[in-house]
Amino acid sequence: MSKLLVGNPAQHCAYGCCQCVYEREGRNAIGCMKFSPDGKKLAVAIWREANKVEVFDFDNATGLVKAPKSYGPFEEAYGVEFSPD
């Protein structure tokens, strides 16, 4: 399923946070997803077995997610947040 996001994608989500299912096996599908305030990055926290955070570039014009960077493992990776700067 996909949805075209026009403008800043954070405007399409309550409080700028899209809490979605991140499709992985087992309990790796639990966590949070959030756009950066400028709409150029997308971060995903993957809880349980993975316990990591992935950050992607987001192309606002095409909706493409690319250039993944992975951080972790952490003890408990569940939420994500971007600083305003």
C-alpha positions as CSV (number, residue, x, y, z in Angstrom):
1,M,0.0,0.0,0.0
2,S,1.3,3.5,-0.8
3,K,0.1,7.0,-0.5
4,L,1.4,10.0,-2.4
5,L,2.5,12.7,0.1
6,V,2.4,16.2,-1.3
7,G,4.4,19.0,0.4
8,N,5.9,18.2,3.8
9,P,5.0,14.6,4.7
10,A,4.9,15.4,8.4
11,Q,1.7,17.4,7.7
12,H,-0.1,14.2,6.8
13,C,0.6,12.6,10.2
14,A,-0.7,13.4,13.7
15,Y,2.0,15.4,15.5
16,G,4.4,14.6,12.6
17,C,4.7,11.0,13.8
18,C,3.5,8.1,11.7
19,Q,3.4,5.0,13.9
20,C,3.2,2.2,11.4
21,V,3.9,-1.5,11.1
22,Y,7.4,-1.9,9.7
23,E,7.1,-5.3,7.9
24,R,9.6,-7.7,9.2
25,E,9.4,-11.2,10.7
26,G,8.1,-11.8,14.2
27,R,8.3,-9.0,16.7
28,N,10.6,-6.8,14.6
29,A,7.4,-5.2,13.2
30,I,7.0,-3.1,16.4
31,G,8.3,0.5,16.7
32,C,7.8,4.1,15.5
33,M,8.3,5.9,12.2
34,K,8.8,9.6,11.9
35,F,9.6,12.3,9.3
36,S,12.2,15.0,10.0
37,P,10.8,18.5,10.4
38,D,12.0,19.5,6.9
39,G,10.6,16.2,5.4
40,K,13.9,15.1,3.9
41,K,14.6,12.2,6.3
42,L,12.6,9.3,7.6
43,A,13.5,7.4,10.7
44,V,12.3,4.0,11.9
45,A,12.8,2.4,15.3
46,I,12.6,-1.4,15.2
47,W,11.9,-2.9,18.6
48,R,12.7,-6.3,20.1
49,E,15.0,-8.7,18.2
50,A,16.5,-6.0,16.0
51,N,16.6,-3.1,18.5
52,K,18.0,-0.7,16.0
53,V,17.1,2.6,14.3
54,E,17.2,3.1,10.5
55,V,17.4,6.6,8.9
56,F,16.6,7.1,5.2
57,D,16.6,10.0,2.8
58,F,13.1,10.8,1.6
59,D,12.4,12.3,-1.8
60,N,9.5,14.6,-1.3
61,A,8.8,14.9,-5.1
62,T,8.7,11.1,-5.8
63,G,7.9,9.6,-2.4
64,L,11.0,7.4,-2.7
65,V,12.9,6.2,0.4
66,K,16.6,5.6,-0.2
67,A,20.1,5.7,1.3
68,P,19.5,3.6,4.5
69,K,21.7,4.0,7.5
70,S,21.4,1.6,10.4
71,Y,22.3,2.4,14.0
72,G,22.4,-0.1,16.9
73,P,21.7,-2.5,18.4
74,F,20.3,-0.7,21.4
75,E,18.9,-2.1,24.6
76,E,15.3,-1.0,23.7
77,A,14.8,0.8,20.4
78,Y,11.2,1.9,20.1
79,G,10.7,5.6,19.5
80,V,12.4,8.2,17.3
81,E,12.6,12.0,17.3
82,F,14.4,14.6,15.3
83,S,15.9,17.8,16.9
84,P,14.7,21.0,15.3
85,D,18.2,21.9,14.0
